[in-house]
Amino acid sequence: MQLLALALGGLILVINFLFPPWVVRLEVSNVGTQELSRSYRFLFTPPEPVFDSTMITVAIDWAMVFIQAGVIVVVAGLFYILLGITRRLRQSLPERRGGSERS
């Protein structure tokens, strides 16, 4: 079960990097740069900008990608540790058979 937690965490991590979040940056001279979150898209097919302009760029939101990757690693690690603890507890408890035993 522990390996399953690591495998699922690894799979989710790969999906996280293959389908990153995208942002559209709009540079306005008076206001500065505005960022709009776009959708999650496949790594090699970025979303199209809404307007054709040299002031608009589309980029991967790397900060969000690494935050998500960190959360995935922490959660998968916690599941790995918790599954290991429960396995050790199950092995250390004596087996109960049938009904209750009276002393």
C-alpha positions in Angstrom: 0.0 0.0 0.0 2.9 2.4 0.7 4.2 1.9 -2.8 0.8 2.6 -4.2 0.7 5.9 -2.4 4.1 6.8 -3.9 3.1 5.7 -7.4 -0.1 7.7 -7.3 1.7 10.7 -6.0 4.3 10.3 -8.8 1.5 10.0 -11.4 -0.3 13.1 -10.2 3.0 14.9 -10.2 3.7 14.0 -13.8 0.1 15.1 -14.7 0.8 18.3 -12.8 3.8 19.1 -15.1 2.1 17.9 -18.3 -1.0 20.1 -17.8 0.3 23.3 -16.1 -1.8 26.4 -15.3 -1.4 29.2 -17.8 -1.6 33.0 -17.3 -2.1 35.8 -19.7 -0.1 39.0 -19.0 -1.3 42.3 -20.3 1.1 45.1 -20.2 -0.6 48.5 -20.0 1.6 51.6 -19.9 -0.3 53.6 -17.3 -1.4 50.7 -15.1 1.5 48.2 -15.3 1.2 44.4 -15.8 -2.1 42.6 -15.2 -2.2 38.8 -15.0 -5.2 36.8 -15.8 -5.3 33.1 -14.9 -6.3 30.9 -17.8 -7.1 27.2 -17.9 -5.0 24.2 -17.4 -3.7 23.1 -20.9 -1.3 20.5 -22.3 2.3 21.7 -22.0 2.9 22.0 -25.7 -0.5 23.6 -26.6 -0.7 27.0 -24.9 -4.1 28.8 -24.9 -4.6 31.5 -27.5 -4.6 35.1 -26.4 -8.0 36.7 -26.5 -6.7 39.7 -28.4 -3.9 40.0 -30.9 -1.4 42.5 -29.5 2.3 42.8 -28.8 1.3 43.8 -25.2 -0.2 40.4 -24.4 1.9 37.3 -23.6 0.8 33.8 -22.6 3.0 31.9 -20.1 3.0 29.0 -17.7 2.3 30.0 -14.1 5.5 28.4 -12.7 4.9 29.6 -9.2 1.6 27.7 -9.1 3.1 24.6 -10.7 5.7 24.4 -8.0 3.2 25.1 -5.2 1.0 22.3 -6.5 4.0 20.0 -6.8 5.0 20.7 -3.2 1.5 20.0 -1.9 1.5 16.7 -3.9 4.8 15.6 -2.5 3.8 16.4 1.0 0.4 14.7 0.8 2.0 11.6 -0.9 4.7 11.5 1.8 2.1 11.8 4.6 0.1 8.9 3.1 3.3 6.9 2.8 4.1 7.5 6.5 0.6 6.9 7.7 0.3 3.6 5.8 3.6 2.5 7.2 2.5 3.2 10.8 -0.8 1.4 10.3 1.0 -1.6 8.8 3.4 -1.8 11.8 0.5 -1.4 14.3 -1.4 -4.2 12.5 1.6 -6.5 12.7 2.2 -5.8 16.4 -1.3 -6.4 17.6 -2.1 -10.0 18.5 -4.6 -11.8 16.3 -8.1 -12.3 17.6 -9.9 -15.4 16.6 -13.5 -16.2 16.8 -15.4 -14.7 19.7 -14.2 -13.0 22.8 -12.0 -14.9 25.3 -12.8 -14.8 29.0 -10.1 -15.0 31.6 
